[in-house]
Amino acid sequence: MAALGVLAGYDADLANEATRLTNRLHDALLHVHPPLERLLGHHLRRRGVLELLSLAGTPQQLCALDETALRRALAPRSPRLAASLPAQILTALAKQSVVIPATAQYGRVISGVAAQLLMVLDERSASIGIPAPCWSSIRSPAC
């Protein structure tokens, strides 16, 4: 019984950390590119989206990738999103022509927080004994 309490507490800590990191990621994306945050905001717990943001944290870095490169970055951990999201990302990026001051610094934050959130979600999946891709589908049916 004590072991269950320890695991439940650890899972609660990981859930709180995931929420904190998700909120930080929403905030950073909103400062840099509101249309991109509107698009990706409800996908921030998806492993593929987090992989993509950890690799390309600024709008300029995302613009440098074509639709095929975006699809390749998303596909390993979010195969269903990889079919539709790249075109939507490019459309969202085209909606804003203004470059926000400190975009490079925000990009570093976005990449770092996305990588941290990915690790926390993977650890949470491992701690409850469910493989990472399956845990994402429990949270929301469409990967």
N, C-alpha and C positions, 0 to 999 in steps of 0.2 A: 504494500500500500504506500509506503514511503517513497519507493521508486517512482510510482505513478505521480505523486505530488511533485517530485523533483522535475520530472519530464514535463508536467503541465506548467510548472513555473518557468522552465526554460522556453517552452513553446510560447508562453505569454510574453516573455521578454523579446523573443525573436519577432513576434507579431507587432509589438510596440515599436521595435526598431525599424521594421519594414514600413510601418505607417509613417514614422518620422522621415525616413529617407524618401518615400513616395511624395510626401508633402514638400520636401525640399526640392525634389526634382520638378514638381508642378510649378513651384515658385520660380526656379531658375529658367525653365522653359518659357514661362509667362513673361518674364522680363526681357528675354532675348527675342522671342518670336511667338506672339499670341496665336496666330493661325496654326502653327505647328503644335502648340500646347493643346489647342482645341481638338486637333486630330489625334494626337498621341496620348492625351490625358487619360482616357479610359483604357489604354493599352499598356500602362506603365508597370504592370505586374507580369507582362508577357516576356518570356525569356529572350525571344528574338529581338524585340524592341529594345530591351536593355542592352543586349549585345551590340546592336546598331549604335545606340547612343554612347556606349562606352568607347566605340571606335571612332565615331564622328559626332562630336558634341556641339558643334556650331552649325548654324544654317549654311555657312560657306562650305564647310567640310561635307555636309550632306548634299549640297548642290554639285559638288565635284564628282559625286557618284552618279552614274546613270541608273536607269531603272533596273537593268540586269544586275549591276553591282549591289543595289539595295536589296533586290530579291535574294541574291546569294548570301548576303549578311543575315537576312531574316530567316531563310529557309531551314537551316539546321535545327533551330529551337522553336520556330513558329511557322510551320509549313503552310497552314491555311492563310495566315496573314500575309505571307510572302506572295500570294497570288494577287491580292488586291491593294495592299498598303503602299507599295512603291510608287505607283502612279498618283495616289492620293497625297503622299509626302511631297512629290515634286509639284503638284498643284498648290498645296499649302505654302510651300517655299516661294512660289511665284507671287503669292498674294501680298508679300511685304518686300518693298524695295529699300527701306531704310535700314541702315546698319546701326545698331545700338552701341553706344560707348561701352567699353569693357566686354565686348562680345567674346573676345579670346579668353578672358578670365572666367566668364560664365561658362564657356565651352569646357574649360578644365574642370569646373565644378560639376557640370552636367555629366561629363565622362566619368569622373571619379565617383559621384553619387550613384550613377547607373551601375557601375561595376560593384560598388558596395551592396546595393540593393539586390543585385543578382546573386552575390555570395550569401546574403542573409536568407533569401528565398530558397536557395539550394540547401543551405544548412537546415532551414525549417523543414523542408521536404525530407531530408535525410534523418532528422531527429524523430519524425513521426513514422518513418519507414516506408514512405511512398516515393517512388522515383520522381524526379523533378518535373518531367513533362506531364505526368499524370496529375500532380498536385495543381498545376495551372488549370487543367481542364475541370477540376473540382470547383475552383473559384469561379470560373466562367466557362460555359460549354464550348465557345468558339476559340480555337487557338490561333 
